[in-house]
Amino acid sequence: MIQVNIAGLVEAVQKASPFTMPDMDEGTSYLFNKVYTRLINDETVHLSDLDFSAFEEDDIQTLARLYDDVFEKNTRQADGIADTLRRAAPVCKTAAYI
């Protein structure tokens, strides 16, 4: 059985620094906003809607590296924490009143 120190978990979450988006140049930012975010939100991306002059091949590779190094890594870490918490069995404690 997994035991979770709820007070410690809350304290650790409060102390954790918030996620900040990495700096992106204009082309990578365009791809992130017009392609990546739409795809992860199950929206359709039409090639005819893209401005191919707004980015270069290097921007595609930069976004791929960001995905591997930042976005996917954070998703795996969050999934691992969520899986651990799902396995924690609830424990009933009797409340004591004075």
Secondary structure in CASP SS format (residue, H / E / C, confidence):
PFRMAT SS
TARGET T0000
AUTHOR 0000-0000-0000
METHOD secondary structure of the structure
MODEL  1
M C 1.00
I C 1.00
Q C 1.00
V C 1.00
N C 1.00
I H 1.00
A H 1.00
G H 1.00
L H 1.00
V H 1.00
E H 1.00
A H 1.00
V H 1.00
Q H 1.00
K H 1.00
A C 1.00
S C 1.00
P C 1.00
F C 1.00
T C 1.00
M C 1.00
P C 1.00
D C 1.00
M C 1.00
D C 1.00
E H 1.00
G H 1.00
T H 1.00
S H 1.00
Y H 1.00
L H 1.00
F H 1.00
N H 1.00
K H 1.00
V H 1.00
Y H 1.00
T H 1.00
R H 1.00
L H 1.00
I H 1.00
N C 1.00
D C 1.00
E C 1.00
T C 1.00
V C 1.00
H C 1.00
L H 1.00
S H 1.00
D H 1.00
L C 1.00
D C 1.00
F H 1.00
S H 1.00
A H 1.00
F C 1.00
E C 1.00
E H 1.00
D H 1.00
D H 1.00
I H 1.00
Q H 1.00
T H 1.00
L H 1.00
A H 1.00
R H 1.00
L H 1.00
Y H 1.00
D H 1.00
D H 1.00
V H 1.00
F H 1.00
E H 1.00
K H 1.00
N H 1.00
T H 1.00
R H 1.00
Q H 1.00
A H 1.00
D H 1.00
G H 1.00
I H 1.00
A H 1.00
D H 1.00
T H 1.00
L H 1.00
R H 1.00
R H 1.00
A C 1.00
A C 1.00
P C 1.00
V C 1.00
C C 1.00
K C 1.00
T C 1.00
A C 1.00
A C 1.00
Y C 1.00
I C 1.00
END
